[in-house]
């Protein structure tokens, strides 16, 4: 027997059998919202509304969440403020596109009530997890930070402050352990000089400036994240301490620890919990840069080594057989970048112009995941990469990641599912070291150099699209003039080498993927992966998990132009990492797939071609620059 939930906020027993048109407990008509969303179970509620688990009838009863705005107060000011917050939550959920934030499905008014429909996360919040398990140790806190800081980076990039980060608002999805940031009902949009806002938040977790009705900042959320880590490590509720001691508790937070905190993590929490926001980290990125890999990872460089038939790279062990070896030529992290005199110089590639050493580069940390044939994550590891930052002017920068040189097998094996004939024959290619854009080129970066933005899906941190091959080359030329370095499009060999990052599987994640990892048409999955979300547009760069080299969106989002002319096989392809440019030159090569393509087009070996003058909303690019020592 199906169950339905009465949506009368005053009903004392809302779950009832779906056998009548009226609630037997309160007499109110039972409804399926918009003839689509069937409420089946109350999840919680407060003075301004309730939350229900629901089924989406149009999606084969897929679970979702109904938030109902039904205030139980006659206070005019409180009603107005609550309505503003409910509207604000809907708007911000619509704008915030991140795989670890529940997405808005609908927002509407029905029967004099406002309803917000959003994704259902099947799992438990961290407060419940803490109650049912041991306190979080150093490693679990590290994983929490590495999971949530990229989410906060996306939130803050939209000029939004969450203002209520706490264990109850962090959900761990049961299927893969991924953490989600929920409940944006208290979030605040920053405008202009960030006028003081209403006191919203939770005592103990909220920063002092938030409780004193002052301006809020990204650093305000970072304080709350630090207080959350403290609670999970100690089982001591910051609110209880705040009630007795005010904010003086943060000065002696270490006294509540039940187990030692590592030096590194202790220093991070110390800075997160500073009373004055100016003394905290000012951005999620700052914390990520300080959060180093575990000691056992620090000892090994990203140079590969062979042991009992395995290759170790960037913190991931990848099974290899016989000829399936990637031999990295990079020195360890403290040595200079070198290009051997015996290493072939790429044909038709500009002379290298970067003069630097690894000591002059910055580094960043990230998480790498591995998937099985269903696209499910089967392992996670931490890694790091070196990069330098190019100043494009007016506060716009371009991050270029160091890609170590090495040898790999290019193309796909005949056994790879949904491969095309132009992906062979497989052949060994040696690629000298180079630097590649950490992200697909963004609209603000393109506009900083070109002065215009042709993109269909507007957003300064989304990839620039509707750019022809010739326009991409013009961008590289102008960027080279500005910087004095020879920026260019990657060769096809450089692109695939950088995409694979030491892997031999169809995707750098593994055997398959899902829309949680890549922006593609989720209606057309790969291998045994299930169907998933189809966003029908681009997403901000950096939204998803990078590969082992620290490159984002090498699968999906937009196709990326390469230097090469298109050929329908690799029979005459260069083996030194250079571009194939001896053909007509009118049809150019693209790699990576896009938001509107099937999953199979996003494979590391998949190839595409368009006329060099073609402009479409799925066509973008990223830049590279070669390297040499002083």
N, C-alpha and C positions, 0 to 999 in steps of 0.2 A: 504494500500500500504506500503510495506517495505521501509525502508530508509537505505541508506548506506552513508558512509562518504569518501570523496576523501582524500587520504593520501599524496597528493602533499603539502609540507609545504608552498608553495607560493600561494596556492589556496585561493582566497578571500572569497569564500562561499562554504565550503566543504560539508555540508549536502545536499544530492540530493536524489530524488526518485530512488529506485532500479529497474529501467526500461530500463537501457541502459548499455553498456559495457564501455562507456567513460563519463567522467565528462563533463556536458554541459557548465561549467564555465571556465575550463582551458584545456580541451581536453585530460587530462591524463587518462589512463585506470583505471577503478575502480576494486579494488581487495578485495578478502576475503583472508586474510593472511593464508597461508598453507591450504587453502580450509576449514578453521575452524573458524577463528576469524574475525567476520564481524564488522568493525568500524561503529558506528551509530551516534556519537555525539562528537564534540570536547569539552574537559574539560579544557584545558588551554595550556600554552606553554611558551617558552622563547627563548633565543638566540641559544640554542643547541638542541631543539627538541620540540615535542608536545605530548600531552596526549589526548587519546580518550576513551570514553565509548564504549564498544564492547559487542557482543554476541558470546558465544561459541556454534557454531552450533552442535558440537558433544555432548553437554550437554544440549540439549533441550533449546538452546538460553539463557543459564544462563549468567548473566552479568559478565563482567571482564573488566580490564583496559589494554589498549595498550599504552606503552611508546615508542615513536619513537625518535631515535637519528638522527637528521637532522640539523646539525649546520649551522648557517647563518653567518659564518665568514671565512676569508681566513688566519687568524693568525695561523701559524703552531703550535706555542707553546700552544695557547688556544685550538686548535683542539685536540692536543695530550692529554692535561690535561682533557678535557671534555670526551674524549673517555675512559681514565683511570677511571674516576669517574663513567661513565655509566657501564663499565665492572665490576667495584667494587660493584656497587649497585646490579647487578644481582647475583654476587657471594655471597654477604652477605645475600641477601634475600633467597638464596638457603640454606645457612647454619643456618640462624636464624629460629628456630622452636618455635613459641609462638603463642597462639590463639589470641593475640592482636597485631600481626604484619601481614599485608597482605602477603600471601605466593606467592612465585614465581611459575608460571605455565609453562613458557617457555621463552627461550632466543635464538634468531636466527638472521641471516642475510638474508634479502630478498630485491631484487631490489636495491642493493647498500645502503640499510639502515639497521641499527640495530633496533631490536624490542625486548621489554621486556613485557611479559604478566604476570599480577599479579591479585590477588583477588580484586574484587570491594567491597568497603564498602559503603553500602547504608546509607548515613547520611550526617551530616554537620560538617565542622571543627569548632573548638571552637571560631575562630575569627568571623565567621558568626553567631554562636550561641550568642556570646556577643553582636553583633550588633542588634539582634532581641529579646534580653531579658535583664533582670536586671544584674547588676554586680554580680559576684560570691561572696556569703557570706562565712563565716567560714566553714560551713558544706560542701558546694560544693567544696571548696578548699581541705578540708580533703579527700573527696571522690576522687577527682582528684589524689591526692598524693597516696592514697591507691590503686588506679587503675593502675597508671603508674609506680610507683617505682618497682613493681615486673617485669614489662616489661624491665625496664632499668637494673635490676639485671641480667636478661637473656642476654641482649645485651652486657653488660660489662663482663659477664662470658666468652663470646666468644672473648674477647679482642678487642671489637669494641666500638668506641666512635661515637655517632650519629652526634654531632657537629651542629645541626640545629633544636634544640627543640624550638618550638614556637607555639602559638595557631593555626596557619594555618596547622601545621603538626601533629595535634592531632584531630582525627575524632571521633565523637560520633555516634555509629551505631543506626539507627532509631528503630530497632526492640526491642532492650533490653537495650539501654543506655550505652553499654560497650564502653570504650575508646580504640582507636587504635593509635599506633605510626606509622607514615608513612614517606615517602620520605627519603630513606637512600642514596640518591645521594651524600650527603656531608660527609658521615660517613668515619671514618679513622680506619684502622686496626693497632693496636699497635704491634710493632715488637721490640724485644730486649729492648734497652734502650729508645725506643720511640723518634726517631729522630724528629726534628722540621718539621712541615708539612706546607702545603700551607694554606694561609688565606682563610678559607671557613667558612661561617656562616652568621648570620644576625646581623647588628649593633644594639647594645642595649641588645640583648639576649645572644650574644657570650661572653664568659669569656675573661678577659684581656689577659691571656696567649695565647688564641686562636687568638686574633686580633694582638698580637705582634709576631706572627710566632714562638711561643715557643712550647714546648711539650704540648700535651693535655692528660687529665686524665679523669677517671670517674667523678671526682669533677668538670670538665669543663661542662659536661652535667648537673650536679646538679645545677650549677649556672644558666644555661639556663632555667631549670625547675623553679627555684625561680623567674627569671625574667618573665616567663610565668604566674605564679601565681600572681605576682604584677600587670601585665597588666589586667588580668581577674578581679582582685579585685578593680581596680581603673579606668579602661578605658583609662589609660595613656600609650601611646606606649613608651616602653623603648628606641626605636630608636630615637624618637623625643627628649627625654631627653639627650641621648648620643650626638646627634648633637650639642646641646647647651652647655652641661655641661661636656661632656666626662663621665668618670666613677664615677665622684663625686656624681652623682645622687643616687647611692646605699647607700650613707651615710645618706641620708634624705628621704628614700623611704616612711617612715611612714607619712610624711607631705602630701602625695597625697591621703591618704586613705579617702574614703567617708563614711565609717562606722568602728566602733571599731574592732580591730583584737584581738582574744583571746590571753591570755598570752602565752599559749603553742604554738599556731601556729605562733605568732609573733617571738618567740625565734627560731623556726625552719627556718622561712624565713630569719631572721637576719643572721643565720649561712650559709644558702644557698647562700646568696648574698655577702659574704665576697670577697674582691678583691683578696687576695692571696689564691691560691688553698689549701695551707697547713692549712688554718684556716677554711675551709669548711668541711662538712661531706665528708669522703673519699669513701663512697660506698652507694648504695641505701639501703642496709641492715641497715646501721647506722641510716638513717633517719627513716626507718620503726620501729626500736627499740625505737626511741624517740617518735614517733607518737602514743600517748596513745589513748585508747577508749574515747568517750565522757563522761562527768562527770556522767551522769545517768547510764552508764554501769560500771563505776569504782566502784560504790557502791555495786554492786551485784557480788558475787563470782560465779564460775561455778558449785556450788552445786545447784541441782534442787530444785524447790519448787512447790507445787501443789496448784492451785487456780482456781476455777470454771472450773475444767476439763481440765486444760492445764498444760504443763510442760515447765518451762523456763530454758534454758541451753545455755551458751555461746552466749547470745545475740539473740537467736532465740526462738520464741514461737511455740511449736509443739502441735497440738491437740492430746489428748489421750482419750481413752474410757475404762472405767472399769479397766481390768487387764493390759492394755497397759501402764504400768508405769515404768519409769526408776528412781530408787531412789538412788541418788548419796550419798555416805558416806563421801565425801571429806569435810574437814573443810574449813573455808574461807581463802582468799589469804594470810593472815598474820599468820595463825596458822601452826603448824608443821604437816607433813604427819604422820598419825597414822594408825596402823592396830590393830583393837580391838582384845582382847584375845578371844572373842567369834566368831571372823571371821574364818571360816575354812581355813587352810593352803592348797594350791593346792597340790593335790596328784601328785607324780612323777615330782614335780617342785623343782629346786634347792632352798636351803635356801636363803631368801633375803639377799642382801649384801650392798645395798645402805644405807649409814648412812648420812642423810642430813635433812634439814628443808627447808620449802618454802622460808625462808629468804635468803638461800644460793643459790637459783636458779635464773637464768635470766628469762626474759619474752620476748615474741615477739607478735606482733599484726598482724592480718590478717582479710580478709573479708570472710564472710560466705554467701552463696546464697541458695535460696530455689526455686525449680522448680515445674511446673505443669506437666500434662500428656503429653504435647507436648515437654517437655524439656526446655521450655522457662523460664527464670528467672522471678519470681514474687515478690521476695523481696531480699534485701541485708541488712546485718548488720555487725558491727565490733565486733571482739572478740579478746581474748588474751589467751595465755597459758604459763605455766612455763616449763623450760627445763634446762638441763645441757649439757655441751660440753665435749666429750671425745677426748683426744689428741692421734691420732694414729701415730704420728711421721711425720717428713718431711713436716710439714705444713698441713697435712690432719687431719680433725676433723670429729667427729660423733655427731650429735645433737640428744639427747634423750628427748622426751616430756613426761611430767607427765600426766598419765591417772588416774583420780580419781576412787576409787573403787565404786561398786554399784551392783544393781540387775536388770536383764533385761530378756526378753523372747527371747530365741534363736531359730532360724529356721524361716520358712515362714508360713503364714496362708494358708489354702487350697484355698483361693480366689485369691492368688497372681498369676498374669499372668506369664505363662511359668515356673512355679516352677517345681522342680523335686521331686520325692517321697522320696529321701534321705534327704530332708530338714525338715523332721518331725519325730516324733511329736514335736510340739513346747513345750518347757519346760523352766521353770524358772531357771536361773543360777545366783549365786552371785560371783562376781569377785573382789578380793582384788586389791588395787591400785598397779600400776607398772609403769615403764617407757618403752616407745616404740620408735623406730627409727622414726624421723620426716619424713624421706623419705625411699623409698626402697633403699637397700644398693647399693651404686654406685661402678662403676668400679675402681675409684681411691682408695676408701676405701678398697675394696676387695684386690687390689694389694698391698696396704700398709701393710696388714697383711700376705697375702699368697705369694706375690711376683710374681704373674702371673695374666693374665686377659683372661678368656676363651670366652668372649662375641663375639657374631656374629656382633652386631651393635656397633662398637667402638665409644667411647666418654666418657671421664673421669667422666662426671656428668650424664651420662645415667645409668640406673640400670644394675648391673652385671647380666648376664643371661648365659644360658647353664651351670648351676650349679646344681649338683645332691643334693638330701637331705643329703647324707653323707658328701658332701663337704661343705654344709652350716653349718652342725653341727661342722665340723672340724674348720671352721672359728670362730664359737662361742667359741670353746675351746681355740684356740690360742689367741683370743681377751681377754678371761677371764684371761689367764696366763699373758698377758701384763698389764692388768689394775688392777688385784686383785678383780674384781667383777665377779659374775656368769652370764655372758651373755648367752643367749639361743634363740632358736626359740620360737615364741609364741604358746600357746595352741590354739586350734581352737576356744574355747570359748572366750579367751582373744582377738583373732583377730576380731571376729564378734562384740564383745562388743565395741572394739576400733573403728571399722569401722562405726558402727551405730551412735555412739556419741550421744545417746539419741533419735534417730529417730526410727520410726517403718515402714517407707515407704520402697519400694523396693531398693532405693538408698539413701545415706545420703543427697543428694541434694533434694530429693523429689520423685515424682511419675515417673519421667523419666529423661533422660539426652540427651546431644548431643555431638558430637566430639569437640565442643568448651570447654567442661568441662572435658572430659575423652578421653584417647587414646584407641579406640577400632575400630572395623570394622564398619564404619558408613553406609555401605550398608545394615546393618541389625539392624534397630532401635528397640526401645522398646515402648510399648503402642502406643500413638498417635504421637510420635516424628517423624520428617521427616528424610529421608536419609541424610547422611552427608559425610564428608571426611573420607577416609581410608588411613592412613599414611603408612601402610605396614612396620612399623619399630617402635622401641622404641623412646621415647622422653626424654629429660633431666628431672630428678626428679624436682618437684617443679614448673613445667610449668603451672599446672592447679590449680584451687581453692581448698583449703583444706576443711576438715570437721570441725565440731564444736569443736573437740579436738585439732585441729591444725595439723592433719596428712594429708599428701599429697599422691595422687595416690593409695588410698585404693581401688579404682575402676580402673581397666584397667592397661595398660602399661606392667606389667609382673605378672604372677601368683606368689603367695608367699607361700613358704613351711611353714607348721605348724609342731609342734612336733607329732601330733596325727597319729595313725594308722587309715586307712579309714574303716568306717563301713557304711552300706547302710541305716541306720536309727539311731535315737537317743534313742532307747528304753533303752539301758544300759549306756547312756552317763553320765559322772560326772556332778554334779550340783554345784560344788565349784570352777569352773574356771580352773580346772586342765586338763591335756591332757589324752586322751584315748590311753593307750599304752599296753593293755593286749592282743592284737590280734597277728597275725603272725609277724607284723612289717615290712613286705616286701613292702607293698603298703601304701604310705603316703598321707596325706591330703594337698591340695592346696586351696588357697582362692583368690578372687579378680578379676579374669578374666585377659585378656591381650590384647595387640595391635592387635592380629589376631583373636579375638573372637567376636561373636555377643554381642550386648548390654545386653542381658538377662544373659549372663555368668558373667557380672560385678555386678550383684545384691549383696546386703549385705549378703543374705542367700545362694547364689549359692556355690556349692561345687564341687571339682574336685579331682582326684586321679591319681597318677603315681607310677610306681616302684621307689623305693628309689634311684636306680642307674641311673635313666633317666636324660638325659641332653638335653634340647631343648632351642631355642632362646626365648621362652615365659616363661621360668621358672627362678624365682629369689627369693629373700627373704628380710625380714627386721628383726632386732633383738630386743629383750626385755631384761630388767633386773628388778628384783623385788625391792621393797622399804620397809624400816622399819625405825623407829625413833632411836635416839641415846639411 
